[in-house]
Amino acid sequence: MKTYVVERDFGEPLAEADLAAALERMGPCLEQYGLIWVHSYFSQDRTRMVCIYEGPDAESVRGAQRSAEAKFDKIWQAEVLS
């Protein structure tokens, strides 16, 4: 599995209800595309988010995001440093 970063810019603070709805839609889509959600980071003002996934390829990550109707700006493969 490869690691992918999804960058999101909401423009205005994301409401808790909108986040909950997106998470509910995302679950089945991740399974359908063979992805694993690792974790996410919110900016303190809740206008930006970075999500980390593991999966076979970037197109699978894009497909899951689109199927879940999750807004994203960029998706890129990352190298994990330890």
SEFI-602239 format. One record per atom (N, C-alpha, C): x, z, y. Coordinates in pm, whole numbers, padded with zeros to 5 digits, always signed. Each point is the difference from the previous one (the first is absolute). Example, Ala and Ser with C-alpha at 12.3 -4.5 7.8 and 13.67 -1.06 7.14 Angstrom:
residues 2
+01319+00780-00569 -00089+00000+00119 +00090+00000+00120 -00035-00072+00105 +00082+00006+00119 -00077+00073+00109 
end
This chain:
residues 82
+00084+00000-00118 -00084+00000+00118 +00088+00000+00125 -00044-00071+00099 +00071-00008+00127 -00076+00085+00103 +00069+00038+00106 -00060+00083+00105 -00036-00088+00120 -00120+00022+00055 -00048-00076+00114 -00050+00093+00109 +00024-00042+00124 -00045+00074+00117 -00111-00082+00067 -00110+00069+00033 -00110-00062+00073 -00007+00069+00136 +00014-00079+00106 -00007+00053+00136 -00138-00031+00057 -00058+00102+00065 -00133-00016+00061 +00003+00053+00143 -00061-00075+00091 -00015+00045+00139 -00149-00012+00032 -00064+00113+00025 -00145+00002+00021 -00040-00021+00146 +00095+00014+00092 -00032-00018+00141 -00059+00125+00063 -00089+00065-00071 -00057+00127+00045 -00003+00095-00120 -00013+00129+00022 +00007+00095-00111 -00101-00030-00111 +00046+00005-00122 -00086-00023-00116 -00082+00125-00027 -00131-00016-00007 -00090+00112-00027 +00011+00041-00147 -00022+00126-00025 +00007+00053-00137 -00098-00071-00093 -00119-00031+00047 -00101-00069-00082 +00048-00141-00037 +00066-00069+00094 +00052-00134-00029 +00112+00005-00103 +00085+00102+00010 +00108+00017-00098 -00059+00028-00138 -00098+00087-00008 -00063+00034-00129 -00064-00124-00063 -00067-00081+00080 -00064-00121-00052 +00104-00099-00052 +00110-00014+00073 +00107-00092-00043 +00063+00047-00131 +00022+00130-00012 +00058+00054-00123 -00092-00022-00119 -00129+00014+00021 -00097-00022-00107 +00000-00146-00046 +00010-00092+00094 +00004-00143-00036 +00133-00037-00065 +00107+00067+00038 +00134-00038-00046 +00024+00028-00148 -00052+00111-00051 +00027+00040-00138 -00018-00110-00102 -00119-00058-00011 -00022-00107-00098 +00089-00123+00024 +00029-00029+00126 +00082-00117+00032 +00144+00019-00046 +00052+00121+00017 +00136+00028-00048 +00008-00021-00150 -00098+00051-00072 -00002-00016-00145 -00010-00147-00039 -00086-00073+00068 -00020-00142-00030 +00130-00079+00017 +00082+00034+00100 +00123-00073+00028 +00124+00064-00061 -00017+00106-00079 +00113+00063-00067 +00095+00074+00092 -00056+00065+00102 +00082+00071+00099 -00014+00151-00012 +00102+00068+00047 -00001+00146+00007 +00025+00040+00144 -00091+00081+00057 +00020+00054+00134 +00098+00117-00014 +00106+00003+00079 +00101+00105-00006 -00031+00107+00104 -00006-00038+00128 -00040+00090+00107 -00015-00078+00130 -00054+00068+00100 -00023-00062+00131 +00043+00097+00109 +00033-00058+00115 +00036+00077+00119 -00087-00046+00116 -00058+00095+00073 -00076-00026+00122 +00085+00036+00120 -00009-00078+00107 +00060+00043+00125 -00082+00120+00050 +00061+00082+00080 -00067+00121+00046 -00129-00031+00075 -00004-00113+00070 -00121-00038+00074 -00101-00078-00085 +00029-00020-00128 -00087-00067-00099 -00030-00145+00036 +00090-00066+00074 -00020-00141+00033 +00083-00092-00088 +00095+00057-00072 +00086-00080-00088 +00013+00071-00135 +00025-00082-00103 +00014+00055-00135 +00097-00087-00078 +00078+00063-00084 +00088-00070-00093 -00036+00050-00140 -00026-00093-00090 -00036+00035-00138 +00104-00059-00095 +00035+00076-00101 +00098-00041-00099 -00071-00023-00134 +00024-00115-00060 -00058-00036-00129 +00109-00047-00094 -00027+00009-00128 +00083-00062-00103 -00084-00105-00069 +00061-00115-00026 -00074-00106-00065 +00088-00116-00038 -00060-00102-00059 +00078-00114-00051 +00051-00094+00108 -00078-00021+00108 +00042-00093+00104 -00081+00022+00127 +00050-00056+00111 -00064+00019+00130 -00139-00063+00003 -00019-00109-00070 -00131-00064+00002 -00107+00088-00064 +00036+00079-00100 -00094+00095-00060 -00039+00107+00102 +00098+00046+00077 -00028+00100+00103 -00094-00060+00105 +00028-00121+00044 -00087-00068+00097 -00142-00017-00056 -00009-00042-00124 -00130-00021-00062 -00082+00127-00006 +00063+00110-00035 -00071+00128-00006 -00048+00043+00137 +00085-00018+00101 -00038+00038+00136 -00120-00084+00047 +00005-00129-00025 -00110-00087+00041 -00128+00032-00076 +00011+00024-00130 -00119+00033-00081 -00065+00129+00046 +00082+00095+00045 -00052+00129+00047 -00039-00005+00147 +00017-00117+00063 -00028-00016+00142 +00078+00100+00084 +00126+00020-00037 +00089+00093+00070 +00087-00079+00097 -00007+00036+00126 +00079-00068+00103 +00149+00027-00023 +00080-00106+00013 +00146+00018-00007 +00067-00103+00090 +00119+00035+00046 +00076-00089+00087 +00115-00068-00074 +00071+00078-00080 +00115-00053-00074 +00006+00064-00138 +00051-00079-00094 +00030+00050-00134 +00138-00052-00036 +00087+00090-00041 +00135-00043-00035 +00056+00085-00114 +00086-00065-00079 +00064+00069-00110 +00110+00090+00054 +00010+00119-00055 +00098+00097+00046 +00097+00036-00112 +00116+00040+00040 +00099+00052-00093 +00006+00151+00021 -00017+00074-00109 +00001+00146+00008 +00145+00049-00006 +00040+00075+00097 +00132+00061+00004 -00010+00145-00039 +00092+00044-00081 -00002+00141-00038 +00140+00058-00002 
end
